[in-house]
Amino acid sequence: MGRYVARRLLQMIPVFLGTTLLIFLMVYTLPGDPVAGLFGDKTPDPATLAKIRHDHGLDKPVLVQYWDYMTRMLLHFDFGNQIRNGRPVTDVLAAAFPVTLQLTVLAFAIELVFGLGLGIVAGLRAGRLADNAILIFTLLIISVPVFVLGFIVKSVFAFQLGWIEPNVSNDQEWGELIAPAIVLGGLSLAYVARLSRTTMAENLRADYMRTAVAKGLPKRRIIGVHLMRNSLIPVVTFLGTDIGALMGGAVVTESVFNVKGIGGTIYESIVRREGATLVGLVTILVLVYLLTSLLIDLLYAVLDPRIRYA
């Protein structure tokens, strides 16, 4: 196991370098001048433009800029400064990530509990009324775009029923994040329910399940140990990759509920051409994806003892 973990960590290095280089090239080779955009319709002095570019290292070749960025980040955890106000990107990350992390934890908990719960019920009752009702319900959730679902939740539960606040306050309390977490995790919840339902219904017809029943094992053990552990492997794969997707894909949800997290920061960075902020956010998300993928691979051996890592 130790050799496997070490090998996977070494494999992450070229993946990390490749993804960060790709996003860096995409951000800093796009048409347009973020420095000139600071002045709007005004025509700035060329000397002023040159000085600002020099201060932020934008006058260097893009590969040299990438080398400087990676050196600062790895050695000093320094992502640079924003062009508009000179604010360190680490301060922006420190303000945005805890909020989105709270929202992601709530959305992931809702997705895990209700998605697995609905999937288990549908899988154990495949072809019956409960199974058909759950399939129709999840299909409806999948068919509704996120911004429409957010608008419906906000209109009904905030403006009509008054159960929630229409916008999340600056304190970002846990209770205020429940509604946006439901919207953010709704689509993933439906996928988890349908995926777990499919795998459970398929494994119910497997030979090892008939063998377990023939041995006279208790039903709780048959379902909880034999059926669940084998059925959860694809579900765990989806859940692990979905953590990063929840953190990076909250742009619409955070804008609907006025949540000041990663999604809103990414949107503002794109609009204002704040390349350092955008690259820093994506770098952290890449690390989240890599670590969760390693955790998933290690969980496989726990769920299925037949899996061994050398």
Backbone torsions as a table, in degrees:
resi	resn	phi	psi	omega
1	MET	NA	-41.1	-179.5
2	GLY	-64.0	-40.6	177.8
3	ARG	-64.6	-38.2	179.5
4	TYR	-64.3	-44.9	179.8
5	VAL	-62.6	-43.1	178.9
6	ALA	-62.7	-40.9	179.3
7	ARG	-66.0	-39.4	178.2
8	ARG	-67.0	-38.1	178.0
9	LEU	-64.1	-38.6	176.9
10	LEU	-67.4	-36.0	177.8
11	GLN	-66.9	-26.2	-179.7
12	MET	-69.4	-24.9	-175.3
13	ILE	-62.1	-53.9	178.7
14	PRO	-64.9	-32.4	177.3
15	VAL	-64.3	-44.9	179.6
16	PHE	-63.4	-45.9	179.9
17	LEU	-64.7	-40.4	-179.1
18	GLY	-66.5	-43.9	-178.8
19	THR	-69.2	-41.9	179.0
20	THR	-67.4	-37.0	176.8
21	LEU	-64.7	-40.5	-179.5
22	LEU	-62.8	-48.1	-179.3
23	ILE	-68.2	-33.5	178.3
24	PHE	-64.6	-44.3	178.9
25	LEU	-65.8	-38.6	179.6
26	MET	-64.5	-39.8	-176.4
27	VAL	-74.5	-43.7	-170.8
28	TYR	-95.3	1.4	174.6
29	THR	-114.2	3.4	177.1
30	LEU	-67.6	150.4	177.0
31	PRO	-62.2	149.1	179.4
32	GLY	111.1	157.5	-178.2
33	ASP	-121.3	106.3	-179.9
34	PRO	-63.6	-27.6	179.3
35	VAL	-71.4	-44.3	177.8
36	ALA	-65.4	-28.8	178.4
37	GLY	-66.8	-17.7	177.6
38	LEU	-64.8	-27.3	-174.1
39	PHE	-96.7	-1.1	177.6
40	GLY	64.2	-129.3	-178.5
41	ASP	-81.1	-8.6	-179.2
42	LYS	-75.5	154.4	177.1
43	THR	-100.4	106.8	-175.8
44	PRO	-76.6	163.0	176.5
45	ASP	-70.3	132.4	179.6
46	PRO	-55.8	-34.6	178.8
47	ALA	-66.1	-38.1	177.8
48	THR	-65.1	-44.3	177.6
49	LEU	-60.0	-44.0	-179.1
50	ALA	-63.5	-38.8	-179.1
51	LYS	-67.0	-43.2	-180.0
52	ILE	-64.5	-42.6	178.0
53	ARG	-62.4	-39.8	179.8
54	HIS	-67.3	-40.6	-179.5
55	ASP	-62.8	-32.7	-178.9
56	HIS	-100.2	5.0	177.3
57	GLY	72.7	18.0	-177.7
58	LEU	-80.8	-6.4	178.5
59	ASP	-89.0	-1.3	179.5
60	LYS	-90.4	160.4	173.1
61	PRO	-57.8	149.8	-172.0
62	VAL	-62.7	-35.6	179.0
63	LEU	-68.9	-34.3	174.7
64	VAL	-66.9	-38.9	176.5
65	GLN	-62.0	-41.0	178.9
66	TYR	-64.8	-40.8	177.6
67	TRP	-62.1	-44.6	178.3
68	ASP	-62.8	-40.3	179.7
69	TYR	-63.3	-48.7	-178.8
70	MET	-65.2	-37.4	179.0
71	THR	-64.2	-46.4	178.7
72	ARG	-63.8	-40.4	-175.5
73	MET	-70.0	-46.4	-175.6
74	LEU	-73.8	-35.0	-176.4
75	LEU	-89.7	-34.8	-174.3
76	HIS	-126.4	3.5	-175.4
77	PHE	50.2	47.9	-178.5
78	ASP	-115.9	117.8	-179.3
79	PHE	-97.7	7.2	-179.7
80	GLY	92.6	-170.0	-177.9
81	ASN	-123.2	154.3	174.8
82	GLN	-70.6	147.9	-177.7
83	ILE	-73.1	-39.7	-172.3
84	ARG	-68.4	-48.0	-173.0
85	ASN	-122.1	0.6	179.8
86	GLY	71.1	12.3	-179.2
87	ARG	-71.8	134.3	178.0
88	PRO	-61.2	137.8	-179.5
89	VAL	-64.6	-30.5	178.1
90	THR	-61.4	-33.9	176.6
91	ASP	-67.4	-38.6	177.8
92	VAL	-64.5	-43.4	178.6
93	LEU	-64.2	-41.0	-179.4
94	ALA	-65.1	-29.5	179.2
95	ALA	-82.8	-34.0	-174.3
96	ALA	-87.3	-38.6	-172.1
97	PHE	-66.6	-42.9	179.1
98	PRO	-59.4	-35.8	-179.8
99	VAL	-66.9	-50.0	179.6
100	THR	-66.7	-31.4	177.0
101	LEU	-64.1	-42.3	175.1
102	GLN	-59.6	-47.5	-179.1
103	LEU	-63.3	-40.0	179.9
104	THR	-66.3	-40.8	179.4
105	VAL	-61.9	-44.8	178.4
106	LEU	-64.8	-46.0	-179.8
107	ALA	-62.7	-40.2	-179.8
108	PHE	-67.2	-38.4	178.4
109	ALA	-64.8	-43.3	178.1
110	ILE	-63.6	-44.5	178.7
111	GLU	-61.1	-42.9	-176.5
112	LEU	-69.8	-50.0	-174.5
113	VAL	-68.9	-54.7	-175.3
114	PHE	-76.6	-35.8	178.4
115	GLY	-64.5	-48.3	177.9
116	LEU	-66.2	-39.8	-179.8
117	GLY	-60.7	-48.8	178.8
118	LEU	-65.2	-38.6	179.8
119	GLY	-65.3	-39.9	179.0
120	ILE	-65.5	-45.7	179.1
121	VAL	-61.0	-45.1	-179.3
122	ALA	-67.2	-38.7	-179.0
123	GLY	-67.2	-39.2	-179.7
124	LEU	-74.7	-20.3	-179.8
125	ARG	-119.5	40.4	-177.4
126	ALA	-57.7	130.2	178.9
127	GLY	86.8	-5.0	-179.1
128	ARG	-97.8	-177.6	-175.9
129	LEU	-61.2	-44.5	-178.8
130	ALA	-62.7	-40.2	179.1
131	ASP	-63.4	-46.4	-179.6
132	ASN	-64.7	-38.7	179.7
133	ALA	-64.8	-42.4	179.9
134	ILE	-67.2	-39.5	178.2
135	LEU	-63.5	-41.0	177.8
136	ILE	-66.0	-42.1	180.0
137	PHE	-62.3	-46.7	179.8
138	THR	-67.8	-33.9	176.9
139	LEU	-64.6	-37.9	177.3
140	LEU	-64.1	-42.2	179.9
141	ILE	-64.1	-42.7	179.7
142	ILE	-64.0	-33.9	-175.2
143	SER	-76.9	-20.0	-176.6
144	VAL	-90.6	123.9	176.6
145	PRO	-61.3	155.6	-176.0
146	VAL	-61.8	-42.4	-177.0
147	PHE	-68.3	-30.2	176.1
148	VAL	-71.0	-43.7	178.2
149	LEU	-61.6	-42.1	177.5
150	GLY	-63.1	-40.9	178.7
151	PHE	-64.3	-40.9	179.9
152	ILE	-64.7	-48.0	179.9
153	VAL	-60.7	-42.9	-178.9
154	LYS	-68.1	-41.6	-178.2
155	SER	-67.7	-44.6	-175.0
156	VAL	-76.0	-53.9	-171.3
157	PHE	-84.8	-19.4	179.5
158	ALA	-99.5	-53.8	-173.1
159	PHE	-84.9	-36.8	-176.6
160	GLN	-90.3	-50.0	-178.0
161	LEU	-90.5	-25.2	179.4
162	GLY	70.6	23.3	-178.6
163	TRP	-78.8	-27.1	-178.4
164	ILE	-129.9	163.1	174.3
165	GLU	-79.7	140.2	-178.7
166	PRO	-63.8	-31.1	179.7
167	ASN	-129.1	145.0	178.3
168	VAL	-75.9	134.1	-178.7
169	SER	-74.2	173.6	-179.9
170	ASN	-68.3	-20.0	179.4
171	ASP	-73.5	-20.9	177.4
172	GLN	53.4	51.8	-179.7
173	GLU	-72.2	155.4	-175.7
174	TRP	-60.0	-41.8	-178.3
175	GLY	-62.5	-32.6	-179.8
176	GLU	-73.4	-18.7	-176.5
177	LEU	-91.9	-1.3	-177.2
178	ILE	-64.9	-46.7	-178.9
179	ALA	-62.2	-51.4	176.8
180	PRO	-63.6	-28.6	177.5
181	ALA	-68.0	-36.8	176.9
182	ILE	-63.9	-42.6	179.1
183	VAL	-66.4	-44.2	-177.9
184	LEU	-66.0	-40.6	-177.5
185	GLY	-91.3	-1.3	-176.2
186	GLY	-62.1	-47.7	-179.0
187	LEU	-64.4	-44.4	179.0
188	SER	-64.8	-36.5	177.1
189	LEU	-57.0	-44.8	-179.3
190	ALA	-64.6	-41.4	179.1
191	TYR	-65.5	-41.1	178.6
192	VAL	-62.5	-43.5	-179.5
193	ALA	-62.4	-45.9	-178.4
194	ARG	-70.2	-36.6	179.7
195	LEU	-68.9	-46.2	179.4
196	SER	-66.5	-35.8	177.6
197	ARG	-62.6	-44.1	-178.2
198	THR	-65.3	-45.7	-178.6
199	THR	-67.4	-37.5	179.2
200	MET	-69.1	-42.7	179.3
201	ALA	-63.4	-35.4	178.3
202	GLU	-70.9	-43.8	-178.3
203	ASN	-71.4	-22.5	177.1
204	LEU	-62.1	-25.6	-179.2
205	ARG	-96.0	5.4	-177.7
206	ALA	-75.1	159.4	-178.2
207	ASP	-65.1	-38.7	-176.6
208	TYR	-66.8	-26.4	176.4
209	MET	-71.3	-41.0	177.2
210	ARG	-65.8	-34.3	177.6
211	THR	-67.0	-41.6	178.9
212	ALA	-63.6	-38.9	177.9
213	VAL	-68.1	-40.2	-179.7
214	ALA	-64.9	-30.4	178.1
215	LYS	-72.1	-12.5	-179.0
216	GLY	81.0	23.6	178.6
217	LEU	-67.1	150.3	178.0
218	PRO	-60.7	146.1	-178.0
219	LYS	-60.1	-37.2	179.7
220	ARG	-62.4	-39.9	179.6
221	ARG	-71.1	-38.3	-180.0
222	ILE	-61.5	-45.0	-177.6
223	ILE	-77.1	-47.0	-173.1
224	GLY	-72.2	-33.6	-175.5
225	VAL	-101.2	-57.2	-173.1
226	HIS	-76.1	-49.6	-174.4
227	LEU	-74.9	-49.1	-173.6
228	MET	-66.2	-45.1	-175.5
229	ARG	-62.8	-37.5	178.8
230	ASN	-78.2	-28.6	-177.7
231	SER	-82.0	-20.3	-174.0
232	LEU	-83.9	-11.2	-176.3
233	ILE	-59.8	-52.2	176.9
234	PRO	-66.2	-30.3	178.7
235	VAL	-67.4	-42.1	178.4
236	VAL	-63.4	-38.2	176.9
237	THR	-58.6	-46.8	179.6
238	PHE	-65.7	-43.7	-178.6
239	LEU	-62.5	-40.1	-178.7
240	GLY	-64.5	-45.5	179.0
241	THR	-72.0	-22.1	-176.9
242	ASP	-76.9	-17.7	179.3
243	ILE	-61.9	-49.0	177.6
244	GLY	-65.2	-36.0	178.8
245	ALA	-65.0	-37.8	178.1
246	LEU	-65.0	-40.0	-178.5
247	MET	-71.1	-40.3	-176.8
248	GLY	-89.3	-17.5	-175.7
249	GLY	-102.5	22.3	-176.5
250	ALA	-94.7	19.8	-176.3
251	VAL	-62.0	-49.9	-177.7
252	VAL	-68.4	-46.2	-178.0
253	THR	-61.9	-44.2	-179.3
254	GLU	-67.4	-33.3	178.1
255	SER	-71.4	-35.8	179.6
256	VAL	-65.9	-41.7	-175.8
257	PHE	-102.2	9.3	176.9
258	ASN	58.5	44.1	177.0
259	VAL	-90.9	124.2	-176.3
260	LYS	-91.3	79.9	-178.3
261	GLY	-128.2	-151.7	-175.8
262	ILE	-65.4	-41.3	-177.6
263	GLY	-58.3	-50.2	178.5
264	GLY	-64.2	-36.0	179.5
265	THR	-67.3	-39.5	177.1
266	ILE	-63.1	-43.5	-179.7
267	TYR	-62.5	-46.5	179.4
268	GLU	-63.9	-36.4	179.8
269	SER	-65.7	-38.3	178.7
270	ILE	-68.1	-44.5	-178.3
271	VAL	-64.8	-42.5	-176.3
272	ARG	-89.7	0.4	-179.5
273	ARG	58.7	40.8	175.7
274	GLU	-86.7	85.4	-175.0
275	GLY	-63.9	-39.1	-178.5
276	ALA	-62.8	-41.9	179.4
277	THR	-66.1	-44.5	-178.6
278	LEU	-63.6	-45.2	179.5
279	VAL	-65.1	-39.0	178.5
280	GLY	-63.5	-43.0	178.5
281	LEU	-63.2	-45.3	-178.9
282	VAL	-66.8	-34.6	178.0
283	THR	-60.8	-44.6	178.4
284	ILE	-64.9	-40.3	179.0
285	LEU	-64.8	-36.3	176.3
286	VAL	-62.2	-42.8	177.9
287	LEU	-62.0	-39.3	178.4
288	VAL	-63.1	-44.6	178.0
289	TYR	-60.6	-44.8	-177.5
290	LEU	-65.1	-43.0	-178.6
291	LEU	-69.3	-40.2	178.7
292	THR	-67.5	-35.4	177.5
293	SER	-65.3	-37.6	175.9
294	LEU	-65.7	-42.5	178.3
295	LEU	-61.9	-38.7	178.7
296	ILE	-62.1	-46.2	-179.8
297	ASP	-60.8	-36.3	178.4
298	LEU	-72.0	-31.4	178.8
299	LEU	-71.2	-23.8	178.3
300	TYR	-57.1	-42.8	-178.4
301	ALA	-66.3	-28.8	178.0
302	VAL	-73.6	-41.6	-178.4
303	LEU	-74.4	-36.3	-177.9
304	ASP	-127.4	103.3	-178.5
305	PRO	-60.6	-16.2	-180.0
306	ARG	-71.7	-19.0	-179.4
307	ILE	-82.2	125.2	179.9
308	ARG	-128.7	140.1	179.5
309	TYR	-112.3	128.2	-179.8
310	ALA	-97.9	NA	NA
